[in-house]
Amino acid sequence: MTEPTTTCISCGMPLRSAEDHAKGDTSRPYCHHCAREDGSMKSYDEVLQGMTAFLANAQGLDQAVARTAAKGMMASLPAWAPARAQA
């Protein structure tokens, strides 16, 4: 039996193994992409910048379109619930 796949609370990336988690620590509910070197979670703006770059590169989107898409994706994620309430 396999363990259930969880997802990063910050970007939605599947967390399938310890290596996917920040600093390889499965108690951290966010991925290595959403973590700073010290293991703390990046800010909303840092994650937004990274997701925008990823979407622009991976899907060939214009930066403005990628940023809008990233904002939409992040709006549904648990880490950014306070950001949704302020928007």
Secondary structure as UniProt FT lines:
FT   STRAND          6..7
FT   TURN            9..11
FT   STRAND          14..15
FT   HELIX           18..20
FT   HELIX           22..24
FT   TURN            26..27
FT   HELIX           32..34
FT   TURN            37..38
FT   HELIX           44..59
FT   HELIX           63..74
FT   TURN            75..76
FT   HELIX           78..80
FT   HELIX           81..86
//
